[in-house]
Amino acid sequence: MRREFQILAIVALMSLLLTACAQSASESPAGSIAPAGSSAPAGSTAPSGTTVNVTLVEWGVVVDDSSVPAGDVTFAVTNDGPDDVHEFVVMKTDLDPAALPTDATGKVDEAGGDMEVIDEIEDMAVGDAQELTVTLEAGSYVLLCNIYSADEGEAHYTMGMWTAFTVE
């Protein structure tokens, strides 16, 4: 009888543990995965701010969220190449993102009027992943790669490596 009591107690304890684990899992947002080195789910607002996953590819800047609340924003940036080094520039502007002023090579004139470079990550090798945290106020932004390759005659911005981004 003592053995039956021990088995019953173990079964009851395991049942309680499974119930607690199931409740904890149901309280977590479905499908949210924190990027490497981050404790906040991707695209969520946490006490430390908002995280936006960014993928740089030939020829695009792909974000998992194109609009975030004002405040601290961490961009978790990965260069998926497949061939070229890229950079990631956060620029505040009300100009049309597809028609920013460029120089003769097709690079965006970062010192041009009506634009403000907030911050950037330069020269990310293919496969590289870095984070950039900035404090953004409400407004319109452009996220872009502004590399010009003289060897290939390619200005990454004019090849389509930009995306509009809104901070509310």
C-alpha positions as CSV (number, residue, x, y, z in Angstrom):
1,M,0.0,0.0,0.0
2,R,2.9,2.4,0.8
3,R,4.3,1.8,-2.8
4,E,0.9,2.6,-4.3
5,F,0.8,5.9,-2.3
6,Q,4.3,6.8,-3.6
7,I,3.2,6.2,-7.2
8,L,0.0,8.2,-6.8
9,A,2.0,11.1,-5.3
10,I,4.5,11.1,-8.2
11,V,1.7,11.0,-10.7
12,A,-0.1,13.9,-9.0
13,L,3.2,15.9,-8.8
14,M,3.9,15.3,-12.5
15,S,0.3,16.4,-13.4
16,L,0.8,19.6,-11.5
17,L,4.1,20.3,-13.3
18,L,2.7,19.6,-16.7
19,T,-0.3,21.9,-16.0
20,A,2.0,24.7,-14.9
21,C,4.2,24.3,-18.0
22,A,1.2,24.4,-20.3
23,Q,-0.1,27.6,-18.7
24,S,3.3,29.3,-19.0
25,A,3.6,28.3,-22.6
26,S,0.1,29.6,-23.4
27,E,0.9,33.0,-21.9
28,S,3.8,33.5,-24.4
29,P,3.1,35.1,-27.7
30,A,2.8,32.5,-30.4
31,G,5.5,32.4,-33.0
32,S,7.7,35.0,-31.4
33,I,11.4,34.2,-31.5
34,A,14.0,36.4,-29.9
35,P,17.0,37.2,-32.2
36,A,20.4,36.1,-31.0
37,G,21.5,38.1,-28.0
38,S,18.1,39.6,-27.3
39,S,15.7,38.9,-24.5
40,A,12.7,40.5,-26.2
41,P,10.6,38.7,-28.9
42,A,11.2,40.0,-32.4
43,G,9.0,43.0,-33.3
44,S,7.7,43.4,-29.7
45,T,7.9,46.3,-27.3
46,A,9.8,45.5,-24.2
47,P,11.1,47.7,-21.4
48,S,14.3,48.0,-23.4
49,G,12.5,49.0,-26.6
50,T,11.5,47.4,-29.9
51,T,13.5,44.9,-31.9
52,V,13.2,44.8,-35.7
53,N,14.8,42.0,-37.7
54,V,16.4,43.2,-40.9
55,T,17.8,41.1,-43.7
56,L,20.1,42.6,-46.3
57,V,20.1,40.8,-49.7
58,E,20.9,41.6,-53.3
59,W,18.9,43.8,-53.9
60,G,16.7,44.6,-51.0
61,V,16.3,45.6,-47.3
62,V,13.7,43.2,-45.8
63,V,12.2,44.1,-42.4
64,D,9.8,42.1,-40.2
65,D,8.0,45.3,-39.2
66,S,7.8,48.5,-41.2
67,S,6.3,50.6,-38.4
68,V,7.2,50.8,-34.7
69,P,6.5,53.1,-31.7
70,A,8.8,55.9,-31.0
71,G,11.7,55.2,-28.5
72,D,14.6,52.8,-28.5
73,V,14.7,50.6,-31.5
74,T,17.2,47.7,-32.0
75,F,17.7,46.6,-35.5
76,A,19.0,43.0,-35.6
77,V,20.7,43.1,-39.0
78,T,21.9,40.1,-41.0
79,N,23.6,40.2,-44.4
80,D,22.3,37.2,-46.4
81,G,24.3,38.4,-49.5
82,P,24.6,36.1,-51.3
83,D,27.7,37.8,-52.8
84,D,28.2,41.4,-51.6
85,V,29.3,43.3,-48.5
86,H,26.5,45.6,-47.4
87,E,25.9,48.3,-44.9
88,F,22.8,49.4,-43.0
89,V,21.9,53.1,-42.8
90,V,19.0,54.6,-40.8
91,M,18.0,57.9,-42.3
92,K,15.2,60.3,-41.2
93,T,13.5,62.1,-44.1
94,D,10.2,63.1,-45.5
95,L,11.5,62.7,-49.1
96,D,10.3,59.9,-51.3
97,P,12.4,56.9,-50.4
98,A,12.8,55.9,-54.0
99,A,14.0,59.4,-55.1
100,L,16.6,60.4,-52.6
101,P,19.3,62.8,-53.9
102,T,22.3,60.8,-55.2
103,D,25.8,61.7,-56.5
104,A,27.1,60.7,-60.0
105,T,27.7,57.1,-58.9
106,G,24.2,56.6,-57.6
107,K,25.1,56.7,-53.9
108,V,22.7,58.7,-51.7
109,D,24.2,62.1,-50.8
110,E,24.0,61.5,-47.1
111,A,24.9,65.2,-46.4
112,G,22.0,66.3,-48.7
113,G,19.3,68.6,-47.4
114,D,16.0,67.3,-45.9
115,M,17.8,64.1,-44.7
116,E,19.5,63.1,-41.4
117,V,21.6,60.1,-41.0
118,I,20.7,58.7,-37.5
119,D,23.3,55.9,-37.4
120,E,24.7,53.0,-39.5
121,I,26.5,49.7,-39.6
122,E,29.3,49.8,-42.2
123,D,30.8,46.9,-44.3
124,M,28.9,43.8,-43.2
125,A,30.4,40.7,-44.8
126,V,28.1,38.0,-46.1
127,G,26.8,36.0,-43.2
128,D,27.5,38.7,-40.7
129,A,24.9,39.7,-38.1
130,Q,25.0,42.8,-35.9
131,E,22.7,44.9,-33.8
132,L,22.2,48.7,-33.9
133,T,20.2,50.4,-31.2
134,V,19.0,54.0,-31.8
135,T,16.4,56.3,-30.2
136,L,13.9,57.3,-32.9
137,E,11.3,60.0,-32.7
138,A,8.0,59.8,-34.7
139,G,8.5,60.4,-38.4
140,S,9.4,58.9,-41.7
141,Y,12.7,57.0,-42.2
142,V,14.5,55.1,-45.0
143,L,16.6,52.1,-44.2
144,L,19.2,51.5,-46.9
145,C,22.5,50.2,-48.1
146,N,24.6,53.0,-49.5
147,I,27.6,51.1,-50.9
148,Y,29.0,51.8,-54.3
149,S,31.2,49.2,-55.9
150,A,33.4,50.7,-58.5
151,D,34.6,47.2,-59.6
152,E,31.0,46.2,-60.4
153,G,29.6,49.7,-61.2
154,E,26.8,49.1,-58.7
155,A,25.3,51.6,-56.3
156,H,23.3,49.4,-53.9
157,Y,20.7,52.1,-53.2
158,T,19.8,52.5,-56.9
159,M,19.8,48.7,-57.3
160,G,16.8,48.7,-54.8
161,M,18.4,48.3,-51.5
162,W,16.1,50.5,-49.4
163,T,12.8,50.3,-47.6
164,A,10.5,52.9,-46.1
165,F,10.2,52.8,-42.3
166,T,7.7,54.6,-40.0
167,V,8.0,55.5,-36.4
168,E,4.8,56.5,-34.7
